[in-house]
């Protein structure tokens, strides 16, 4: 994903005793840009990743978009 793409968390699924099934579902919002085989493509939609892989992600968070709740 290119910098500036808006990514939200849709669902967190944690299965006790079944770490292989634990995952997070994300929403890539309209206007997001991904790189596929060196080509930039505008994209939007939902996708999921295993929790173990998500824990290795390097991200920057825009703290101005965080909710007070």
PyMOL Python script that loads the backbone (N, CA, C, O; Angstrom):
from pymol import cmd

cmd.read_pdbstr("""\
ATOM      1  N   UNK A   1       0.836  -1.172   0.000  1.00  0.00           N
ATOM      2  CA  UNK A   1       0.000   0.000   0.000  1.00  0.00           C
ATOM      3  C   UNK A   1       0.880   1.234   0.000  1.00  0.00           C
ATOM      4  O   UNK A   1       1.924   1.276   0.650  1.00  0.00           O
ATOM      5  N   UNK A   2       0.447   2.213  -0.725  1.00  0.00           N
ATOM      6  CA  UNK A   2       1.185   3.463  -0.787  1.00  0.00           C
ATOM      7  C   UNK A   2       0.824   4.341   0.411  1.00  0.00           C
ATOM      8  O   UNK A   2      -0.277   4.259   0.956  1.00  0.00           O
ATOM      9  N   UNK A   3       1.772   5.173   0.799  1.00  0.00           N
ATOM     10  CA  UNK A   3       1.529   6.139   1.877  1.00  0.00           C
ATOM     11  C   UNK A   3       0.330   6.996   1.497  1.00  0.00           C
ATOM     12  O   UNK A   3       0.174   7.382   0.339  1.00  0.00           O
ATOM     13  N   UNK A   4      -0.503   7.288   2.467  1.00  0.00           N
ATOM     14  CA  UNK A   4      -1.685   8.101   2.248  1.00  0.00           C
ATOM     15  C   UNK A   4      -2.949   7.295   2.013  1.00  0.00           C
ATOM     16  O   UNK A   4      -4.047   7.853   2.026  1.00  0.00           O
ATOM     17  N   UNK A   5      -2.814   5.985   1.797  1.00  0.00           N
ATOM     18  CA  UNK A   5      -3.995   5.135   1.658  1.00  0.00           C
ATOM     19  C   UNK A   5      -4.682   5.032   3.011  1.00  0.00           C
ATOM     20  O   UNK A   5      -4.017   4.954   4.044  1.00  0.00           O
ATOM     21  N   UNK A   6      -6.001   5.032   3.009  1.00  0.00           N
ATOM     22  CA  UNK A   6      -6.777   5.011   4.244  1.00  0.00           C
ATOM     23  C   UNK A   6      -7.226   3.577   4.527  1.00  0.00           C
ATOM     24  O   UNK A   6      -8.026   3.002   3.789  1.00  0.00           O
ATOM     25  N   UNK A   7      -6.690   3.017   5.614  1.00  0.00           N
ATOM     26  CA  UNK A   7      -6.961   1.637   5.984  1.00  0.00           C
ATOM     27  C   UNK A   7      -7.667   1.605   7.329  1.00  0.00           C
ATOM     28  O   UNK A   7      -7.182   2.195   8.294  1.00  0.00           O
ATOM     29  N   UNK A   8      -8.801   0.930   7.406  1.00  0.00           N
ATOM     30  CA  UNK A   8      -9.548   0.807   8.655  1.00  0.00           C
ATOM     31  C   UNK A   8      -9.644  -0.643   9.088  1.00  0.00           C
ATOM     32  O   UNK A   8      -9.512  -1.556   8.272  1.00  0.00           O
ATOM     33  N   UNK A   9      -9.876  -0.850  10.375  1.00  0.00           N
ATOM     34  CA  UNK A   9     -10.075  -2.203  10.906  1.00  0.00           C
ATOM     35  C   UNK A   9     -11.571  -2.476  10.940  1.00  0.00           C
ATOM     36  O   UNK A   9     -12.332  -1.713  11.535  1.00  0.00           O
ATOM     37  N   UNK A  10     -11.989  -3.555  10.308  1.00  0.00           N
ATOM     38  CA  UNK A  10     -13.402  -3.917  10.240  1.00  0.00           C
ATOM     39  C   UNK A  10     -13.768  -4.931  11.318  1.00  0.00           C
ATOM     40  O   UNK A  10     -14.826  -4.822  11.937  1.00  0.00           O
ATOM     41  N   UNK A  11     -12.893  -5.923  11.548  1.00  0.00           N
ATOM     42  CA  UNK A  11     -13.215  -7.000  12.479  1.00  0.00           C
ATOM     43  C   UNK A  11     -11.929  -7.607  13.033  1.00  0.00           C
ATOM     44  O   UNK A  11     -10.936  -7.747  12.319  1.00  0.00           O
ATOM     45  N   UNK A  12     -11.961  -7.963  14.305  1.00  0.00           N
ATOM     46  CA  UNK A  12     -10.866  -8.688  14.944  1.00  0.00           C
ATOM     47  C   UNK A  12     -11.420 -10.018  15.424  1.00  0.00           C
ATOM     48  O   UNK A  12     -12.389 -10.059  16.182  1.00  0.00           O
ATOM     49  N   UNK A  13     -10.799 -11.106  14.982  1.00  0.00           N
ATOM     50  CA  UNK A  13     -11.254 -12.440  15.355  1.00  0.00           C
ATOM     51  C   UNK A  13     -10.110 -13.161  16.062  1.00  0.00           C
ATOM     52  O   UNK A  13      -9.056 -13.397  15.471  1.00  0.00           O
ATOM     53  N   UNK A  14     -10.321 -13.504  17.314  1.00  0.00           N
ATOM     54  CA  UNK A  14      -9.320 -14.225  18.085  1.00  0.00           C
ATOM     55  C   UNK A  14      -9.950 -15.519  18.583  1.00  0.00           C
ATOM     56  O   UNK A  14     -10.965 -15.503  19.280  1.00  0.00           O
ATOM     57  N   UNK A  15      -9.343 -16.623  18.223  1.00  0.00           N
ATOM     58  CA  UNK A  15      -9.864 -17.928  18.605  1.00  0.00           C
ATOM     59  C   UNK A  15      -8.957 -18.528  19.676  1.00  0.00           C
ATOM     60  O   UNK A  15      -7.789 -18.820  19.422  1.00  0.00           O
ATOM     61  N   UNK A  16      -9.505 -18.707  20.865  1.00  0.00           N
ATOM     62  CA  UNK A  16      -8.758 -19.288  21.972  1.00  0.00           C
ATOM     63  C   UNK A  16      -8.330 -20.705  21.607  1.00  0.00           C
ATOM     64  O   UNK A  16      -9.146 -21.540  21.216  1.00  0.00           O
ATOM     65  N   UNK A  17      -7.026 -20.954  21.746  1.00  0.00           N
ATOM     66  CA  UNK A  17      -6.500 -22.277  21.444  1.00  0.00           C
ATOM     67  C   UNK A  17      -6.357 -22.565  19.957  1.00  0.00           C
ATOM     68  O   UNK A  17      -5.990 -23.676  19.576  1.00  0.00           O
ATOM     69  N   UNK A  18      -6.638 -21.598  19.127  1.00  0.00           N
ATOM     70  CA  UNK A  18      -6.537 -21.796  17.678  1.00  0.00           C
ATOM     71  C   UNK A  18      -5.888 -20.599  17.012  1.00  0.00           C
ATOM     72  O   UNK A  18      -6.511 -19.918  16.198  1.00  0.00           O
ATOM     73  N   UNK A  19      -4.634 -20.342  17.358  1.00  0.00           N
ATOM     74  CA  UNK A  19      -3.940 -19.153  16.870  1.00  0.00           C
ATOM     75  C   UNK A  19      -3.909 -19.066  15.346  1.00  0.00           C
ATOM     76  O   UNK A  19      -3.889 -17.968  14.792  1.00  0.00           O
ATOM     77  N   UNK A  20      -3.905 -20.212  14.665  1.00  0.00           N
ATOM     78  CA  UNK A  20      -3.875 -20.202  13.203  1.00  0.00           C
ATOM     79  C   UNK A  20      -5.134 -19.588  12.601  1.00  0.00           C
ATOM     80  O   UNK A  20      -5.130 -19.195  11.434  1.00  0.00           O
ATOM     81  N   UNK A  21      -6.212 -19.500  13.383  1.00  0.00           N
ATOM     82  CA  UNK A  21      -7.469 -18.947  12.881  1.00  0.00           C
ATOM     83  C   UNK A  21      -7.681 -17.494  13.290  1.00  0.00           C
ATOM     84  O   UNK A  21      -8.608 -16.851  12.798  1.00  0.00           O
ATOM     85  N   UNK A  22      -6.853 -16.969  14.169  1.00  0.00           N
ATOM     86  CA  UNK A  22      -6.989 -15.583  14.612  1.00  0.00           C
ATOM     87  C   UNK A  22      -6.605 -14.644  13.471  1.00  0.00           C
ATOM     88  O   UNK A  22      -5.590 -14.848  12.806  1.00  0.00           O
ATOM     89  N   UNK A  23      -7.428 -13.607  13.248  1.00  0.00           N
ATOM     90  CA  UNK A  23      -7.182 -12.721  12.112  1.00  0.00           C
ATOM     91  C   UNK A  23      -7.787 -11.342  12.352  1.00  0.00           C
ATOM     92  O   UNK A  23      -8.559 -11.130  13.288  1.00  0.00           O
ATOM     93  N   UNK A  24      -7.415 -10.424  11.485  1.00  0.00           N
ATOM     94  CA  UNK A  24      -7.992  -9.081  11.467  1.00  0.00           C
ATOM     95  C   UNK A  24      -8.463  -8.809  10.047  1.00  0.00           C
ATOM     96  O   UNK A  24      -7.734  -9.053   9.085  1.00  0.00           O
ATOM     97  N   UNK A  25      -9.685  -8.301   9.920  1.00  0.00           N
ATOM     98  CA  UNK A  25     -10.225  -7.924   8.613  1.00  0.00           C
ATOM     99  C   UNK A  25     -10.114  -6.407   8.482  1.00  0.00           C
ATOM    100  O   UNK A  25     -10.534  -5.660   9.366  1.00  0.00           O
ATOM    101  N   UNK A  26      -9.543  -5.970   7.368  1.00  0.00           N
ATOM    102  CA  UNK A  26      -9.314  -4.545   7.107  1.00  0.00           C
ATOM    103  C   UNK A  26     -10.221  -4.062   5.995  1.00  0.00           C
ATOM    104  O   UNK A  26     -10.710  -4.850   5.186  1.00  0.00           O
ATOM    105  N   UNK A  27     -10.442  -2.740   5.964  1.00  0.00           N
ATOM    106  CA  UNK A  27     -11.114  -2.058   4.858  1.00  0.00           C
ATOM    107  C   UNK A  27     -10.121  -1.081   4.249  1.00  0.00           C
ATOM    108  O   UNK A  27      -9.625  -0.190   4.938  1.00  0.00           O
ATOM    109  N   UNK A  28      -9.828  -1.240   2.971  1.00  0.00           N
ATOM    110  CA  UNK A  28      -9.060  -0.240   2.240  1.00  0.00           C
ATOM    111  C   UNK A  28     -10.084   0.691   1.611  1.00  0.00           C
ATOM    112  O   UNK A  28     -10.836   0.292   0.723  1.00  0.00           O
ATOM    113  N   UNK A  29     -10.108   1.936   2.076  1.00  0.00           N
ATOM    114  CA  UNK A  29     -11.141   2.875   1.661  1.00  0.00           C
ATOM    115  C   UNK A  29     -10.887   3.415   0.252  1.00  0.00           C
ATOM    116  O   UNK A  29      -9.769   3.346  -0.260  1.00  0.00           O
ATOM    117  N   UNK A  30     -11.925   3.943  -0.355  1.00  0.00           N
ATOM    118  CA  UNK A  30     -11.868   4.490  -1.717  1.00  0.00           C
ATOM    119  C   UNK A  30     -10.683   5.450  -1.843  1.00  0.00           C
ATOM    120  O   UNK A  30     -10.439   6.275  -0.962  1.00  0.00           O
ATOM    121  N   UNK A  31      -9.964   5.328  -2.939  1.00  0.00           N
ATOM    122  CA  UNK A  31      -8.810   6.183  -3.177  1.00  0.00           C
ATOM    123  C   UNK A  31      -7.498   5.550  -2.739  1.00  0.00           C
ATOM    124  O   UNK A  31      -6.426   6.113  -2.961  1.00  0.00           O
ATOM    125  N   UNK A  32      -7.585   4.366  -2.110  1.00  0.00           N
ATOM    126  CA  UNK A  32      -6.374   3.672  -1.695  1.00  0.00           C
ATOM    127  C   UNK A  32      -5.560   3.235  -2.903  1.00  0.00           C
ATOM    128  O   UNK A  32      -6.111   2.966  -3.971  1.00  0.00           O
ATOM    129  N   UNK A  33      -4.255   3.166  -2.728  1.00  0.00           N
ATOM    130  CA  UNK A  33      -3.373   2.764  -3.813  1.00  0.00           C
ATOM    131  C   UNK A  33      -2.503   1.611  -3.340  1.00  0.00           C
ATOM    132  O   UNK A  33      -1.857   1.691  -2.295  1.00  0.00           O
ATOM    133  N   UNK A  34      -2.494   0.534  -4.125  1.00  0.00           N
ATOM    134  CA  UNK A  34      -1.631  -0.608  -3.825  1.00  0.00           C
ATOM    135  C   UNK A  34      -0.646  -0.780  -4.985  1.00  0.00           C
ATOM    136  O   UNK A  34      -0.881  -0.301  -6.095  1.00  0.00           O
ATOM    137  N   UNK A  35       0.455  -1.470  -4.705  1.00  0.00           N
ATOM    138  CA  UNK A  35       1.450  -1.741  -5.733  1.00  0.00           C
ATOM    139  C   UNK A  35       1.408  -3.231  -6.040  1.00  0.00           C
ATOM    140  O   UNK A  35       1.614  -4.061  -5.155  1.00  0.00           O
ATOM    141  N   UNK A  36       1.139  -3.567  -7.311  1.00  0.00           N
ATOM    142  CA  UNK A  36       1.060  -4.952  -7.765  1.00  0.00           C
ATOM    143  C   UNK A  36       2.082  -5.139  -8.883  1.00  0.00           C
ATOM    144  O   UNK A  36       1.963  -4.543  -9.954  1.00  0.00           O
ATOM    145  N   UNK A  37       3.079  -5.967  -8.623  1.00  0.00           N
ATOM    146  CA  UNK A  37       4.131  -6.247  -9.616  1.00  0.00           C
ATOM    147  C   UNK A  37       4.725  -4.962 -10.177  1.00  0.00           C
ATOM    148  O   UNK A  37       4.973  -4.853 -11.378  1.00  0.00           O
ATOM    149  N   UNK A  38       4.955  -3.972  -9.279  1.00  0.00           N
ATOM    150  CA  UNK A  38       5.580  -2.720  -9.679  1.00  0.00           C
ATOM    151  C   UNK A  38       4.640  -1.671 -10.228  1.00  0.00           C
ATOM    152  O   UNK A  38       5.067  -0.545 -10.483  1.00  0.00           O
ATOM    153  N   UNK A  39       3.372  -2.002 -10.419  1.00  0.00           N
ATOM    154  CA  UNK A  39       2.390  -1.053 -10.954  1.00  0.00           C
ATOM    155  C   UNK A  39       1.471  -0.561  -9.847  1.00  0.00           C
ATOM    156  O   UNK A  39       0.989  -1.349  -9.033  1.00  0.00           O
ATOM    157  N   UNK A  40       1.229   0.754  -9.819  1.00  0.00           N
ATOM    158  CA  UNK A  40       0.303   1.323  -8.840  1.00  0.00           C
ATOM    159  C   UNK A  40      -1.127   1.166  -9.339  1.00  0.00           C
ATOM    160  O   UNK A  40      -1.435   1.477 -10.490  1.00  0.00           O
ATOM    161  N   UNK A  41      -2.003   0.675  -8.449  1.00  0.00           N
ATOM    162  CA  UNK A  41      -3.397   0.425  -8.800  1.00  0.00           C
ATOM    163  C   UNK A  41      -4.291   1.026  -7.719  1.00  0.00           C
ATOM    164  O   UNK A  41      -4.093   0.772  -6.531  1.00  0.00           O
ATOM    165  N   UNK A  42      -5.285   1.831  -8.139  1.00  0.00           N
ATOM    166  CA  UNK A  42      -6.263   2.329  -7.172  1.00  0.00           C
ATOM    167  C   UNK A  42      -7.163   1.169  -6.786  1.00  0.00           C
ATOM    168  O   UNK A  42      -7.601   0.399  -7.640  1.00  0.00           O
ATOM    169  N   UNK A  43      -7.435   1.050  -5.490  1.00  0.00           N
ATOM    170  CA  UNK A  43      -8.216  -0.089  -5.010  1.00  0.00           C
ATOM    171  C   UNK A  43      -9.042   0.303  -3.803  1.00  0.00           C
ATOM    172  O   UNK A  43      -8.774   1.307  -3.142  1.00  0.00           O
ATOM    173  N   UNK A  44     -10.047  -0.505  -3.529  1.00  0.00           N
ATOM    174  CA  UNK A  44     -10.821  -0.402  -2.292  1.00  0.00           C
ATOM    175  C   UNK A  44     -11.430  -1.768  -2.028  1.00  0.00           C
ATOM    176  O   UNK A  44     -11.619  -2.557  -2.954  1.00  0.00           O
ATOM    177  N   UNK A  45     -11.737  -2.047  -0.773  1.00  0.00           N
ATOM    178  CA  UNK A  45     -12.363  -3.316  -0.442  1.00  0.00           C
ATOM    179  C   UNK A  45     -11.849  -3.892   0.862  1.00  0.00           C
ATOM    180  O   UNK A  45     -11.038  -3.279   1.557  1.00  0.00           O
ATOM    181  N   UNK A  46     -12.337  -5.087   1.182  1.00  0.00           N
ATOM    182  CA  UNK A  46     -11.993  -5.761   2.422  1.00  0.00           C
ATOM    183  C   UNK A  46     -10.977  -6.862   2.153  1.00  0.00           C
ATOM    184  O   UNK A  46     -10.993  -7.498   1.099  1.00  0.00           O
ATOM    185  N   UNK A  47     -10.093  -7.075   3.121  1.00  0.00           N
ATOM    186  CA  UNK A  47      -9.187  -8.205   3.081  1.00  0.00           C
ATOM    187  C   UNK A  47      -8.811  -8.558   4.502  1.00  0.00           C
ATOM    188  O   UNK A  47      -8.989  -7.747   5.411  1.00  0.00           O
ATOM    189  N   UNK A  48      -8.298  -9.750   4.707  1.00  0.00           N
ATOM    190  CA  UNK A  48      -7.932 -10.185   6.049  1.00  0.00           C
ATOM    191  C   UNK A  48      -6.489 -10.651   6.055  1.00  0.00           C
ATOM    192  O   UNK A  48      -5.910 -10.982   5.021  1.00  0.00           O
ATOM    193  N   UNK A  49      -5.927 -10.666   7.259  1.00  0.00           N
ATOM    194  CA  UNK A  49      -4.566 -11.161   7.458  1.00  0.00           C
ATOM    195  C   UNK A  49      -4.516 -11.891   8.789  1.00  0.00           C
ATOM    196  O   UNK A  49      -5.236 -11.545   9.726  1.00  0.00           O
ATOM    197  N   UNK A  50      -3.666 -12.899   8.867  1.00  0.00           N
ATOM    198  CA  UNK A  50      -3.492 -13.628  10.123  1.00  0.00           C
ATOM    199  C   UNK A  50      -2.918 -12.693  11.176  1.00  0.00           C
ATOM    200  O   UNK A  50      -2.099 -11.825  10.875  1.00  0.00           O
ATOM    201  N   UNK A  51      -3.358 -12.882  12.412  1.00  0.00           N
ATOM    202  CA  UNK A  51      -2.931 -12.018  13.504  1.00  0.00           C
ATOM    203  C   UNK A  51      -1.409 -12.021  13.657  1.00  0.00           C
ATOM    204  O   UNK A  51      -0.818 -10.975  13.924  1.00  0.00           O
ATOM    205  N   UNK A  52      -0.768 -13.177  13.492  1.00  0.00           N
ATOM    206  CA  UNK A  52       0.688 -13.258  13.590  1.00  0.00           C
ATOM    207  C   UNK A  52       1.385 -12.379  12.566  1.00  0.00           C
ATOM    208  O   UNK A  52       2.421 -11.785  12.863  1.00  0.00           O
ATOM    209  N   UNK A  53       0.824 -12.288  11.355  1.00  0.00           N
ATOM    210  CA  UNK A  53       1.394 -11.430  10.315  1.00  0.00           C
ATOM    211  C   UNK A  53       1.133  -9.958  10.618  1.00  0.00           C
ATOM    212  O   UNK A  53       1.997  -9.110  10.395  1.00  0.00           O
ATOM    213  N   UNK A  54      -0.063  -9.657  11.128  1.00  0.00           N
ATOM    214  CA  UNK A  54      -0.405  -8.270  11.470  1.00  0.00           C
ATOM    215  C   UNK A  54       0.534  -7.752  12.560  1.00  0.00           C
ATOM    216  O   UNK A  54       0.922  -6.584  12.546  1.00  0.00           O
ATOM    217  N   UNK A  55       0.894  -8.612  13.490  1.00  0.00           N
ATOM    218  CA  UNK A  55       1.793  -8.206  14.575  1.00  0.00           C
ATOM    219  C   UNK A  55       3.174  -7.830  14.071  1.00  0.00           C
ATOM    220  O   UNK A  55       3.945  -7.222  14.814  1.00  0.00           O
ATOM    221  N   UNK A  56       3.511  -8.169  12.841  1.00  0.00           N
ATOM    222  CA  UNK A  56       4.815  -7.834  12.252  1.00  0.00           C
ATOM    223  C   UNK A  56       4.753  -6.613  11.336  1.00  0.00           C
ATOM    224  O   UNK A  56       5.777  -6.199  10.793  1.00  0.00           O
ATOM    225  N   UNK A  57       3.561  -6.031  11.159  1.00  0.00           N
ATOM    226  CA  UNK A  57       3.405  -4.892  10.258  1.00  0.00           C
ATOM    227  C   UNK A  57       4.113  -3.654  10.797  1.00  0.00           C
ATOM    228  O   UNK A  57       4.172  -3.434  12.007  1.00  0.00           O
ATOM    229  N   UNK A  58       4.641  -2.859   9.889  1.00  0.00           N
ATOM    230  CA  UNK A  58       5.208  -1.553  10.226  1.00  0.00           C
ATOM    231  C   UNK A  58       4.274  -0.507   9.643  1.00  0.00           C
ATOM    232  O   UNK A  58       4.102  -0.429   8.427  1.00  0.00           O
ATOM    233  N   UNK A  59       3.663   0.304  10.520  1.00  0.00           N
ATOM    234  CA  UNK A  59       2.675   1.282  10.078  1.00  0.00           C
ATOM    235  C   UNK A  59       2.911   2.625  10.747  1.00  0.00           C
ATOM    236  O   UNK A  59       3.580   2.724  11.776  1.00  0.00           O
ATOM    237  N   UNK A  60       2.346   3.648  10.136  1.00  0.00           N
ATOM    238  CA  UNK A  60       2.297   4.979  10.751  1.00  0.00           C
ATOM    239  C   UNK A  60       0.831   5.294  10.981  1.00  0.00           C
ATOM    240  O   UNK A  60      -0.012   5.023  10.126  1.00  0.00           O
ATOM    241  N   UNK A  61       0.533   5.864  12.131  1.00  0.00           N
ATOM    242  CA  UNK A  61      -0.850   6.187  12.480  1.00  0.00           C
ATOM    243  C   UNK A  61      -1.008   7.690  12.554  1.00  0.00           C
ATOM    244  O   UNK A  61      -0.222   8.377  13.205  1.00  0.00           O
ATOM    245  N   UNK A  62      -2.031   8.199  11.881  1.00  0.00           N
ATOM    246  CA  UNK A  62      -2.377   9.613  11.961  1.00  0.00           C
ATOM    247  C   UNK A  62      -3.219   9.796  13.223  1.00  0.00           C
ATOM    248  O   UNK A  62      -4.411   9.488  13.219  1.00  0.00           O
ATOM    249  N   UNK A  63      -2.619  10.287  14.287  1.00  0.00           N
ATOM    250  CA  UNK A  63      -3.312  10.388  15.575  1.00  0.00           C
ATOM    251  C   UNK A  63      -4.477  11.363  15.535  1.00  0.00           C
ATOM    252  O   UNK A  63      -5.326  11.331  16.426  1.00  0.00           O
ATOM    253  N   UNK A  64      -4.543  12.221  14.541  1.00  0.00           N
ATOM    254  CA  UNK A  64      -5.668  13.161  14.425  1.00  0.00           C
ATOM    255  C   UNK A  64      -6.950  12.450  14.001  1.00  0.00           C
ATOM    256  O   UNK A  64      -8.038  13.015  14.112  1.00  0.00           O
ATOM    257  N   UNK A  65      -6.830  11.218  13.518  1.00  0.00           N
ATOM    258  CA  UNK A  65      -8.012  10.472  13.088  1.00  0.00           C
ATOM    259  C   UNK A  65      -8.535   9.521  14.152  1.00  0.00           C
ATOM    260  O   UNK A  65      -9.537   8.842  13.928  1.00  0.00           O
ATOM    261  N   UNK A  66      -7.879   9.459  15.305  1.00  0.00           N
ATOM    262  CA  UNK A  66      -8.286   8.542  16.372  1.00  0.00           C
ATOM    263  C   UNK A  66      -9.475   9.085  17.133  1.00  0.00           C
ATOM    264  O   UNK A  66      -9.594  10.293  17.342  1.00  0.00           O
ATOM    265  N   UNK A  67     -10.345   8.197  17.542  1.00  0.00           N
ATOM    266  CA  UNK A  67     -11.532   8.561  18.327  1.00  0.00           C
ATOM    267  C   UNK A  67     -11.161   8.710  19.794  1.00  0.00           C
ATOM    268  O   UNK A  67     -10.238   8.058  20.282  1.00  0.00           O
ATOM    269  N   UNK A  68     -11.884   9.571  20.490  1.00  0.00           N
ATOM    270  CA  UNK A  68     -11.684   9.751  21.927  1.00  0.00           C
ATOM    271  C   UNK A  68     -12.261   8.591  22.713  1.00  0.00           C
ATOM    272  O   UNK A  68     -11.896   8.407  23.874  1.00  0.00           O
ATOM    273  N   UNK A  69     -13.160   7.791  22.119  1.00  0.00           N
ATOM    274  CA  UNK A  69     -13.845   6.689  22.808  1.00  0.00           C
ATOM    275  C   UNK A  69     -13.000   5.479  22.913  1.00  0.00           C
ATOM    276  O   UNK A  69     -13.434   4.468  23.466  1.00  0.00           O
TER     277      UNK A  69
END
""", "prot")
cmd.dss("prot")
cmd.show_as("cartoon", "prot")
cmd.util.cbc("prot")
cmd.orient("prot")
